[in-house]
Amino acid sequence: MEDLLNLYSQRKAEIRKRLGDFKELWNREDERIFAELCFCLCTPQSRAESCWKAVSKLMGSGVLLKGKAKDIEGFLANVRFPENKARYIHEAKNSFTVNGRIRIKDKINPDNIKETRAWFLKNVKGLGLKEVNHFLRNIGFGDELAILDRHILKNLVRYNVIETIPKTLTPKKYSDVEEKMKQFSERLGIPLGELDLLFWSKETGKIFK
């Protein structure tokens, strides 16, 4: 684990700055928060950078908030399963629109993120635990949540936190692995949110989102 601690020492300041950026997003308008949800709806089996480029173009064009599913799909050429994901985005937009405005913050309780997570899982089609945790982290509420993507799971195996990468992550299995990652972060003395970005940057060479 010495290699991991050394890497953390090198990247800690940058990681903390990035997490600070996420926390600042909560002060932005609902439309910007909704864009993060759309990004996370796009990420399954797709590159994060490609997903964010697509969502950024959707925001810039106005299609994200005004377009139909078919219009949205046209911006998702580099995202896997574009038809399904465009539909999820469009359905989410409709569900969060009140009197012509996006009102997503009303569904987020900063004092009970676990309850908020459960609500989004139940009510937003296309979100699994990984995606909803990713969304909540990206708007500043991920201190106790793990984003168990392939980069994170690979490192959890490498450092003997889990024996193998699970073939499927049921809610119970996800919760079990999340708890083991929390315990590992406590042993290391690295906060869970920081450990997540450390693992991700270790595999990709980047501290992204």
N, C-alpha and C positions, 0 to 999 in steps of 0.2 A: 504493500500500500504506500510505500515511501514515494514511488513515482507519482502516484495520484496526489499526494500531499504537496509534492514539489510543484506539480503543474498548477494546483490550486493557488499556491503562493504566487506564482507568476501571473495568473489570470484573475485573481480575486477582485482586484479593483475594477477591471472591465466587466466582470460578471455582475458585481453589485451595481455598477452604473446602469447596466441593461435592465436589471430588475427594478431599479428606480424609474427608468423610462416606462416600464409596464405600469407601475403604481400611478404615475402621472396621468396615464390614459383615462383613469377613472374620472378625472376632472373635465374630460372632453365631452362633446355633445353625444347624444344617443346614437346618431348616425355613425360616428366613428367607432363606438363600442360595437355596433351591429356589424361593421366591416370586419372586426376581429372574429366575430362568430362565423361570418361567411368564410373567412380564411380557414378556420378550423373545420368547417364543413367540407372544404376542398382537400384537406390534407391526407385522408386515408389513401395509402398506396401511391402517393404522389410526393414530389419534391417540394419542400417548404418554400424554397425560393420561387419556384414556378407558380405556386399557389398565390403567394403574396403579389407577384407581378400581375397575375390575372385580376385579383381583387383590386389592386391599385388602379388598373385600367378601367375596371368597372366603376369605381368611384369617380374617376376623372371624367368619364363619359356621361355620368348621370344614369346609366343603365341599371346600376345596382339597386337604386331606389325607385326607378320609374319603369324599368323594362319588364317584359314578360319572360317566362322561363326560356323560351326559344332565343330571345335576345341575349339573355345571360349566357346561354350555352355557347354562343359565338365567341365569347371571350375566354373560354376554358379549353382551348385547343391543346394546351400543354399540361392539362390536368386529367388524370385518369377518370373514366366514367363521367364525362362531362354532362351527358343528358340527365343522369340521376342527380348529380350535384347541383345542376342548374335548377332542377325542380325543388330540391331541398331549400336552396337559397330563396327561391320565389315564395315557397310556402311559409318559410320563416318570416320573410318580409311582411307577408299578409297578416300573419298572426301577431306581429309586434306593432302593426300600424293602427294608430288610434287617431281619428279625426284628421287623417292625412299625414300624420307624423309618426316616426319611429319612436316607440316608448319602451325600450328594452331595459333601461335602468330600473324601472318599476318592479321588475321580476328578480332583481338581484339584491339580496339582503347581506350587506357587508358583515353583519353580526352573526350570521349563520350560513356559512358557505356550504356546509354539507347539505343543508336543506335546499339551498339554491341549486346545488349540483343535481340533487334528486329531481327538482322541478324541471330543469332543462333536459335531463335524460328522458323524462316522461313526456314532455311536451314539444320537443324539437326533433323532428324526424331527421335521421342522418347522423346524429351524435351518439357515440359510445362513450364509455368512461374516459378513454384516452383523450378524445376530442373535447369533451366538456371540461376536463381538467386543464387542457391546453388553453382553452378559451379563458377560463377563470384566472389562470396564471398570467396570461397576456394582458389582462386588465387590472392586475395587481393583487389578486387574491389566491395565489398558488403556494403560499408558505407551507401548507400541510398536504399538498396534493402532488402525486407523482404522475408524470407523463410517460407511460410505459411503451415507448416506441422501440424499434429494433436497435437503435443506438444504445438506449438505456439498458435494455434487457441483455444485450451482448456484454456490457460491462458488469452487470450484476452477476452474470455467470463467471466472468473473468476474475472477479474478486470474491468468488465463493459465497455470494449472498443467496443465490439460488443455484440449483444443480444444473438445470437445463432451461433453455428458452421454451416456454409452454407452446404447444401447438395451437391452442386456443386460449383466450383469456375470458373466461366466464366472469360475471361480477364477483363471485366469491374468490376465484383465483386472482383476479385483479387486486382485490382488497388484501389478500394474503401477501402478494408480492409487494404491494404498496407499503404495507406495515413492515416488511423485512427491510425495504429500502430506508424507511424512516429510522429503524433501529441502527442500520449501518451508518447513516448520516450522523446519528448521535455519537456512535463510537469514534467516528473520524473527527467530530467537532466541526463538521461542515453542514450548515443549514440545508434542509431538503431542497429548497428551490435553487440554491447555489450548486448543489451536487448535480441536479438535473442538467443545468447549463454546462457544468464542467464536463460531464460525460458526453454531452452532445458536441461540445467544441473539441473534445478529445478525438472523436470519430470524424468530424467534418472539417476541423481546422477553423471553424467559425463560431462566433457567439451571435446567433441570429434570433429566432423567435419560435 
